[in-house]
Amino acid sequence: MAKKNLVIVESATKAKTIGKYLGSDYQVKACLGHLRDLPKSTMGIDFENDFTPNYQPLKDKQDMIDELQAAADASSVVYLATDPDREGEAISWHLKILLGLDDDKAKRVTFNEISKKVVTESLKHPRAIDENLVDAQQARRILDRIVGYQLSPLLWKKIRRGLSAGRVQSVATRLVVDREEEIRAFVPEEYWTIDALFELIGKTGSYTARFHGIDKKMELKSREQVDEIINATQNGPFTIKSVKRSEKKKSPPPPFITSTLQQDASRRLNMTPRRTMTIAQQLYEGVEVETGAGPVGLITYMRTDSLRLSEEALAAAKDEIIRRYGSGFYAGEPRRFKSKNNAQDAHEAIRPTDVSLDPETIKGSLTNDQYRLYKMIWSRFMACQMAPAVYDTVTIDTQSADYLFRANHQALKFAGYTAVYEEGKDDDKTEKKQPPLPELMEGEEVKLNKYDPQQHFTQPPARYTEASLISAMEEKGFGRPSTYATTISTIIDRDYVEKKEKNLHPTKLGEVVTALMKDKFTDIVDVGFTAGMEENLDKVEEGTIGWKEVLRDFYGDFNKSLEKAEEELKDVRIKVPDEVTDEICDVCGRNMVVKNGRFGKFLACPGFPECRNTKPIVEVMPGRCPNCGSRILKRKSKKGFAYYACERFKDCGFMTWDVPTKDDCPTCGNTMFKKSGRGQRKPFCINENCANFTPEEKRGGYRKKTAETAPEETKAAGTAVTEEKTKKKRTSKKKTADE
C-alpha cells in the first residue's frame, strides 16, 4: 500500500478546509501553533555560548507531537504548510527538527489564500525552509525574552509584582503616556471666527460666509480684531469679488493591509484589533459556504504590509465592477499602489479570494461579525479599482473694505467608488453640511443681514484610540503587522493603559513604569531605537546581517543599563500614587482610592490600617431607577454576568438585565432601556402603565424565562445567571506571549 503525503498546517479549521480540496493521497493535520519554544521557567538562552537558545518541546503538546510523529513516519513526503510569515516559517523549522525530517522528506509550502486552485498549485512548487526568515524570528524571540525576563523582575522588586516590560509594549505605553502629558501641559489659545449672513438684492435668497482675511488667510486672536473688522464693514457695501466653480476628484483608498484593516474595523465596526484579527483568521482559514462553493477561504492572508495585488485579482475586479455597476464606474485601467519602503511585500494586500462571492450572497453562511468584516474587506478591494468620486465645488468671495468673506459648497456629481465604500474617521463628529449657494455673478452687490462672531479656544491633541495608536506605530516604524493587536491588548491587560469609551488613557501604574523606563532604560522606550531594531530584523530576514550580530549589539548596552539601574535603585521602592475617587468612606468620611487586588480593582479607604473599609467598584449608568428615581449601578454576578440594579436595592428591589439608556420615554418621562449585546438596539419603555410600554416579547434580543424577583440582590443576580446559562458561550481567545 502506497504511503500518503502529510500536510501540516497550524489550525484545525484550515486543516478541515484543505483536507476537502485534496484527494485520498493526502492526510492533513493541524499542529495548533508552536510545539517547541524557550522554557517558561528559565531564561533559556546561553549567553556564554553566543546566545544559543535552549528550545524545549512543550509539555502540554506532547500528545500532538506523538500524533504528528506517527503520521510523518507513515508518510512519503511531509509538506510543512504553516502560515506564510516569520512565525509560520519558524514553526515549520521547529517541526522539521522535532519530527526528525531530512531535506528530501520535508517540503515547505505556503498559501497566500485558502482556495482549491492555490492549494493544489502550491503543493506542486514546494521549497526549502527559508533560514533567513527563521533567523529573524529567532532574533525577535530572544530579544523579547531578554527584555521581558531581565527587566520584569526589576519592576517586581521596585514597583509591584506581576508587572512586565516588553520591547514593543513599553514603547506603545510611552506614546499613550506622552500624549497625556501633552494634554496636561496644553495651554488653550483664544481665536475668533466671524460668520456673516448675506441677502440677495432684488431676488430671493441668502447665504452664510466666514471671514477669510485680506489677501490671504488671517487669524483673529482677540475681540478687538473682530470689532475692528465689523466696524469697518458693517455699513457695506458688499460686492461679489469672485465666483469660482470647479470639479474636484477624490481617489479611492488602497486595499487593506493589516494596520489599516484594524484601524477601519475599530472606527466603523467598533471591533478591537484582537477581535478583528480573530475574525480575519476565520475568514482566511475557510468557511463552509452554502452556495455550492463548499469550504473556501474568503480572504487572502491577513498579516501583511504590502499593497501589491495580483494581476489575476485586478482582472477579476475589473470584470465584477463592470458587471455590477457599469463601465463608467471602473477606473479605466488597473490601479496599482506602492507599498512603503519598509514593507515586506511577501504577500498581497488583504482582499477577497473570489470577488463573485459578494457579502450579501454568502451572508447566511457567516456569523454577524464575519459578515461585517468580510463586507468591509470586499467593499474596500472593489472600491480601490473603481473610478474617483467627482464633486462640483463653488467658492464665493464677498468683499467689503478689502476684507474677504468666503463661502464654500461641495456637491456630489458622480459617486464613483463611494457607491461601494467610504473610509471611517476617528472623529465621530460629522461635518456640518453647507446649504447650496445661490447663483451670483462677479461685481454683484449683496446686503449684510447680520454678523455672528464666535469665540473659540484651541483644543489639546486628541488621546489615542486603538485605531490611531496602530496608525502611530506603523508611521513611527515599530512593531509589525503580526504584533499590533497583541501589543495593544497587552498594555491594556497589564493595566498600563485603560480604555474609556474609545480613548486610551494611561493609568497611574503605566505612568510610573514609563517614568522609570525613560530614566533608566532610555533605549528600550525610545521610538527611534525600537524602529531601528525592527529594521535590523528586516535585514536579518533579507540575509544582509547575521541574527546573532543583532543580539550582540543590543545586549552589551542593555546589560550595562540593567546593572546600573539595579545599583542606583538598590534601596528604593517606588510607590504608585493612589487614584482618588469621589466615593466617600462610610466609616471615616475620607475620599476612597482605587486599589488592585487578586480579583481586580476595588475601592479602599486611604486610612488603612486604622480604617479597613472597602467597596466594590461600580459603574453609574445613565438614567434613573423606575421605582424610586435613584441611580442605577452596573454590577457583576458571581458568574461574571453584568446586570443593573438600583443603588438602594435592599430597600427598592429593582434589578434588570436590560441596559439603561440616557433617553427618557416621550410619553411617561421614565428612563428607557435596551437589550444588551453587540450592534444597535432600540430603546423601549418598561413602564406597564405607559401607553408607550413595550412588552417583553417585542423587545428583541435574548428572552429569559419569567422568574420571581429574589428578595436580595445576590439572589436576584444568581437566579438570572442560571437562566443565562442557555446563552452561547464565547470561545476563549488565545493569548500570545512577549510583545
N, C-alpha and C positions, 0 to 999 in steps of 0.2 A: 504494500500500500504506500503510495507516494506521500511524502511529508507535506504538510500545509505550510504556507507562509504566515508569519506572525506580524501583525501591525500593532504597535503600542502607541496609544495616544494618552492625553492627560485626563480627560473626563469621561465618565460613563455615558453621558448624553452624546458626545462626539463619537464614541465607540459604537453606540447603537445606530447612529445615522450612517456612519461609514460602512458598518457591517452590512447594511441593506444595499449598499452600492456594489459591494464586491461579491464575487461568487464563492462557491464552496471551497475553492483553493486557498482561501484566506481565513484566518482567525483574528478578530480584532479585540484587544483588551485595553483596559484603562489602568494607568499607574497611579492616578489621583495625586499628581504633583511629585514633589521630591521624595525619593526613597533613601537618599543618603545626604547627610549635611554635617555641619560642625556640631559637636556635642553641646547640649544646653548647659550642663553643669560646670564646664570648664571653658577656658578661653579657646582651646582647640587650635592654637597657632604656635608653631615652634619658631620663636623669634631668633634663636641662636643658629637655626638651620635655614636662614634666609626666607622666613615667613612661610614655611611649609605647613599647609593645612592638614589637620587630622580629621578627615571625613569618616563618619561612622554610619552604618545602616540605622535607620530609625526603628526603634523598638516596636512602636505601635504599627509599623508597616511590614513586620516580618512575614505575616501570612501572605501579604500581597507579593513580597519578594519571592517567596517559595512558589507561589502560583505562577508567576511570570517565568521563574527559572525552569519549571517543569514544561511550560508552553514553549520556551525558547529551545530547550533540549530536543523537543519533538518537532521542531520546525527546520526547514532547509534554509530560509532567509528570515531575518528579523528586521523589519522596517521600523526605525525609530522616528515616529511621526508626531513628536511633541510640538508645542507652539513655536511659530516662526520668529522667535526673538532671542535675546541673550539668555533669558531664564530657561526657555524651552531647549536651547542648544545645550545648556549645562545639564539639564535633566536627562537628555539623551546620552550625554557623555558619562554621567553617573550610571545610567542604566547599562551602558556597554561594559563598564568595569564591573558592576555588581553581578551581571549575568555571565561574565567571562566570555564575551563575544569577540571573535577575531575580526579583522578588517574585511575578510571575504564574506562573512556571515552578516555583519551589522551594516545596514544601509540607512542613511539619513534622508528623509523626505519631509517636505513642508507643504502645507496647504494654506494659501492666502484666502481661500474661500472653501467652504464645505459643500461642494456640488459634485455630482457624479462625474462630470466631464473633467473637472480639475483634479479630483482624487485619482481617477484612473490614469490620467496623463502624468501626474506627479510620480506615481509608482513606476512609470516607465523610465524616469530620469532621476534615479537616486544619486546621492553624492556622499562624500566622506564628511565626518563631523568637522565643523569649522573651528579649529583650535583657537583662532583669534577671538571669536565670539565667546568661547568658553573662558579664555583668559580674562576678558573684560568682565565677565560675570564673577569670576573668582576674585578679581581685584576689588570690585564693588562690595562683594560679600565680606571680604576680610577687612576692608576699610570700615564698613559699618559695624563689624564685630569689635574692632579695636576701639572705635569711638564709644559704642554702646557699653562694652564690658569694662572699659577702664575709666570712663567719665561718670557713668551712672553710680558706681559705689561712692565716688566723691560727693555727689549730690545727696546720696542717702545719709552720709555722715554729717554733712554740713547744713542740710536743709530739712529733708524728710525722707523716710524710707519709701521705696516703691517708685521713685522718680526715674526718669530715663533721659538720656541725651542721644541725639542722632545727627548724622552728617547732614541730612536734608531737613528733618523736622525742626531742628534748632534754628535754622535759618528762616524757615517759614514762620515759626513763632516770633522771631525777631521782627519780621516785616509787620506783623499784627501789632506788636508792642510799639515799634517805632511810629506806626501810624497813629496809635492812641496818644503818644507823646506829642505828635504834631497837632493833634486836635486840642489837647490841653493847653499847648503853648500858643494856639492861634489867637490873634487879636483882630476882631472884626473891623473892617473899614467901611465907612459910610459912602454911599453913592446914590445918585438920584436918576430917575427917568421922568420924561415929560411926554405924555400922550395927548395929542390934540385931535378933537373931533371936528371934522370939516363937513360943511354942507355945500351942495352944488348950487350955483346961482342960475336961476331961470329954468331949472328942471329938478325933478325929484331924485334924491339920492344923497348918501353921506358915506364917509369912510373915516377910519382912525389911522393916524400916522404917528410915529415916535420920533422925538428929536434925535437928529443924527450928528450934526456938527456944522462946520462951515465948509471947508474944502475936504476935510477928512473926518473920520470918526472922533468924536470929542466926549470925554468922560466928565460927568458932573459930580463934583466931590462935596458940594455944600448947598445949602438952601439959598445962600447969597447968589451963587451962579445961576440957580434956577430962576430966582426973582429977576435977575438982570435980563435973562432971555425972554421971560414973559413980558416984562415991561417994554422991551424993545420991539416985541412983535404983536402984542395983543390987539393993537388998533389996525393991524394989517398995513397994506393989502397983502394977500397971499396968492401967489401965482404958481401954476404948474411949471416947474423948471424942465422936467424931463419925464418921459414915459418910455420905459424900456421893456420890450417883450422878447422872450426867447424860449427856446426849448432846452430842457435840462434832462440829460440821460443819467440813469443810475444803473450801474452794472451789478450783476448778482454776486453774492459772496462765493468763495471757493468751496469745494466739498469739505466735509468734516475730516479733521484729524482728531486725535484723542482729546487734546485740550479744548478745542472748540466744541466738540460734542458734549463734553462735561459742562462747559460754560452755558451753552444754549439749553441743555436739559435742566440746568439749575434755574435759569431765567424763565423758561417757557413752561416747563413741566413740574417745577419745584422738586426735582429729584436731587438727592445728594450725589456727589461724584461716585461714592462707593456703590450706591444703588444703580446709578447709570451704567457702571461697568459690569455689574452683575447681570443686568438685563441684556446689555450688549453681548455679553459672553453667551447667553442663552440663544440669542438670535444668530450668532456666529456658529455655534456648535450644531444647531439643527432643530427644526420644529416640524412636527407632523402636520402637513398642510392638507386640508380636506378638499382640494380642488383637482385631485388627480396627480398632483406633482409629488405626493408622498413626502418622506422626510427630506428636508432641504435646509442648508444653512442660508439664512436670509440676507446676511451682510458679510462683507469681507472682514479681515482681521482688524480688531478694534484698537490695537495698541500700535499706533503709527504716528509719525510726524511728517509724513510725505504727502504732498498734494498730487502726486502722479496718478493718472488714470490710464488704464489700458486702452489700446485702440479698439478692441472689441467692445468695451464698455461705452466708449464715446459713440460708436456706430449705433449701438442699441439705444442709447439715449436719444440720438437724432431721430431714429425711426419712431420711437414711442412719443416724442414731443409732437412730431408732425401728425401722427395718427390721432392723438388726443386733442390737440389744440390748434392744429393747422400750421402750415409752413411759416406764417408770419411770426409765430412765437419761437421759432428756432433761431439760434444766434447767427446762422448763415454758414458757419464753419466750426469745427471742433474747438472748444475753448480749453486751453491748457494753462495750468497755473504753476508758477515757480515756487518751489519749496524754499524754506530758509536755509542759509548756508550751513547751519549745524544739523540739519535734518538728516536722518539715517538713510532714507529713501530705499529701505529694504522692501517695503510693502507699498501697495497702493493706498490712496486715501480711503476713508470709510465710505462704502457705497453699497447699494443693494446688489446682490449677485444676479438677480433677474428682474429688470425693471417692469416686465409684464406682470409680475406678482405685486400689484398695487395694494396699498394698505386696506382699502375697502373690500377687495376681493377675498382676502385671507383673514379678515377681522375675526371671524368666528373661530379660527384656529389659534388665536393669540389671547393671552391674558390682557387686561386693560393696559398695564404698564408696557408690555411688549408691543402692543398696537401703537401706543402713543410714541414710543421711541422709534419704532420702525417707520412710522409715518413721517416723523421729523427727518430721519436719515434719507428716506426715499424722496421726500419733497426737496431737500437741500441738494441732492445729487441732480435731480431733474432741473431744478432752478439754475444750477451753475452752467448748464448748456443752453439756457434759453436767452431770448433777446432782452436787452435792457428795458427797464421801465422808462417811459417818457412822460415828462411833466411840462405843462405850459406854465411859464413864470412871468410875472409882471412886477415891475418896480416903479413906483411913482414918487418922485421927489417934489415936495411942495416947499416954496421958498418965501421968506419974508425977512427983510433987513439982513440979508446974507446968510441967515440961518436956514438950514435944511431940516425938513421933517420927512421921514421916509416910511412908505407903506409897501409891504410885500405880500404877494399871494401866489400860491402854487396849486395847480390842479392836475390831477392825473389825466393824461391824454391817452396813453397806451399802457396796459397793465404789465405786459412782458412777464418777466419771471415772478413778479409779485402776485400773479394769479395763483402761484403754487406755494410760495414761501416768502416770509419776511423774518429778519433776524430779531431775536429778543434783545431787551435792553436791561441794564442793571437798575436804571431809574424807572420806578413804576409810574411816575407821573407822565401822563400823556400831554403832548404839546397842544396848546390851545390853538384851535384852527381859526384862521382869519377868514372872515366872510369875503366873497368875491368883491373885487374893486370895480367901481363904476367906470364907464367909458369916458376918458378925459383926453384932452389934447394939450400939447405944449403951448404955453402962453395963456391958457385959460385961467380965469380967476375963480377962486372958491372963497367961501365965508367961514371964518372961525366960529364954531359954536361954543366950545369950552376947552379949558385945559384940565388935565388930570395929572398933577405932579405927584410922584410916589417916592418915598424914602426907602432905601434898601441897605442891607449890610452884607458884606461878603461872607460866604459860608466856609467853614473849615473843610479840609479834604474828607471825602466820604470814607467811612470804615469799609474794610474789605468784606465782600461777600465770598462765598465759596467760589463763585464764578470769577470774580475779579482777582482773587488770590491765585487761582490757577493761571489766569492771564499774566499776572506779575511774575510768577515762577517761570513761565515759558519765555516771557520777554527778557528776564534777567539771566536766563540760561542755566538754572539749577533745577535738579530733578529731571525726570524723563517721563514719557507718556505712561509707562507702567507704574510710576510712583506717585503721580499727582493725587489720586483718590486716597491711597493708603496714607500719604503724608498728612492730609487734612484730617482724615479720620483719627490718626494717631494723636495729633496735638489737641483734638477735642476730647478724646478718650482719656488722655493723660491729665486733663483738667488744666492745661496751659492756656487754652482758648475756649471760650464758650460762645454758643450761637444763640443770639437773641433776635427773634424773628428771622431775618435773612442776614443780619450783620454779625461779623465775628469780633468779639471783644476779648482782650487779654484778661486773664484772671490775675489776682494778686500773686498767686504762685508762679504764673507764667512770667510776670514782670520781674520777680525776684530771681528766678532761674536765668532769665535772659540777661539781667544785670551782672550776675556772676560770670556767665559765659563771655560777655563783652569785655569784662575786666581781666579775666584770667586766660581765656581761650579765644583770642581775637580772630584767629584764622577760621575756627570752626563755625562761627556765626557771621563770618564775612561773606557777603553775597558774591563778590568778585572771586574770592578764593574758592568757594564751593563751585561756582560756574566753571572756573579753570580746571577743577578736579574732574568735572563732567567731560570737559574737552579732552583731558588726558585719557579718560576711559574710552572715549570715542577713538582716540589714536591707537589705543591697545587693540580695539576691535578692527581697525584698519591695518594693524600689523606694523605700524611705524615706530612704536616704542614697546618695551617689554613690561609686562604687568608687575613684576617684582621691582622694577625700577621705580614705578609709580609709588609702590608701598614704601620703599626705602626713603624716597624724597619726602614723603608725608610724615613717616614715623619719627624721624630724627627730631624735628622741631616740636612735634606733638608731645613726645615723651619728655622733652625738656620743660615744656609748658606745664605738663601734669606734675612733675616733680617740684617745680617752683610753686605751683598753686597749693600743693599739699603742705609745703613748708610754711608758706605765708598764712595759710588758714589752719595752722596746727591746733590752736586753742580757740578757734572761732566757731560759733554756732549761729547760723543766720536764721532770723525769725521772719516768717511770712506774716505781714500785717493782717489783722482780722478785718473781714468785711462787715462793717457796722450796718445794721438794718434799722428800720423804723419800728420794728416789733418791740414792745416793752415787756420786760420780765415781770411776770405776775407776782413774783415773790419780793424782789427788791427794787423794782422800778427802773433798772438800767436798760439802756438800749441793747438788745441781744445781738450777737455776732454769729456769722456763719462758720461752722466747723466741719471738718472732714472726718468721717468715721469709717469703720469697716464696711458699712452698708450705704455709704454715700454721705451727702451733706445733711446737716441738721442745724437747728438754732440752739445756741448755748448762752448762758449768762456769762459776761466777762468777769463777774465777781468770784469765779471759781478759785479756791475751793470753799470759800465762805458760803457762796450760793451755788447750788448744783442743779439749778433748774434748766431743763432742756425742752425743746419743742420740735416737732417735725416741720420741715419747710413746706408751706402750702402756697399754691398759686391762686391769687384772687382773679376770678373770672369776671367778664363784663356782665351787666345785668343785675337783677335783684331777685331774692327768694320770692316765689309766688305766694308763699304762705304768710311770711312776716315782714318782707321787704329788706331783710338783712343781706349781707354779702354772700355770694356763692363761692365756695372754695373747691379747687380741684384736688382730689386726693387719690391715693392708690391703695387698692386692696392688698391683702397678704399675697395674693396670686399675681400681683403686678398690673392689674387692670385699672384703668382710670375711670373714676366716677366723680360726680359733682354733688356737693351737699351744702346745706345752709350752715353758716358759721355757728349758729345756735342750734345745732342738730338735736342735742339732748332735749331741748325744750320744744323745738319746732318740728323735727322729724322729716324734713324734706330732703330727699336724695333722688338722683336720676342718673341714667347712663347717657342721656342726651346732652349735647353741648350747649351751654348758654351763649347767646349772641348779644351784640350791642344794640340790636334792633328791638324796638317796642312794638307791640301789636297796635295797628292803627285804630282798632275798634275799642279794646279794653285798656290799652296802655301798659299791660304786663309784659315782662321780658319774654321774648320768643326764643325757641330752642331749635337745634338742628341735629340730625343724626351724625354720629361720629364716623370717621373713615375718610379715605382719600377722595379728592375731587370736590366739585361744587355740590353743596347740599342746601336744599331750600328750607329757610326758616319756617317754623309753624308755631301756632299758639296752642298752649296746653290747658288753657282756662276753659273748663267744661261749660261755664255759664256765659261764655262769649260767643257771639254769632260767628266769629272767625275761627272757632275751635276746629282743630284738625284731629280726627280720630286716629288711634294707634295704627290701624290697618292702612291708612292713607299717608303715613309719614315717610314711607320708603325705608331703605336700609334693612338691617337685621331685625327681625321680630323675636323677642323673647317671650316665653310663656308667662302668663299672668301669675304673680305671686304676691302674697300678702306682705306689706311692708314690715320689716322687723322692727321691734321696739328700740333697738340700739343700732348705732351707726355701723359697728363692725359686723353685726349680724346681717344688716341690710346689704352690706357690701359682699359678705360671704355668700348670701343667697343668690345674688345676681351673678356672682362669679361662677357658681355652679351651673347656672343657666348658660353662661358664656362658653362653657366647655365644648359646646357643639360647633363653635366657630372654627374655621380652618386655621390650623397652627402655622405660624410663619416658619419658614425654613431658617435654620441657623446659618449665619454668614461666616465664611472662612476668613480668619484674620491672619495677615502676614506679619512677620517679624521685622525688626530693624527699622527701615525707612518709614 
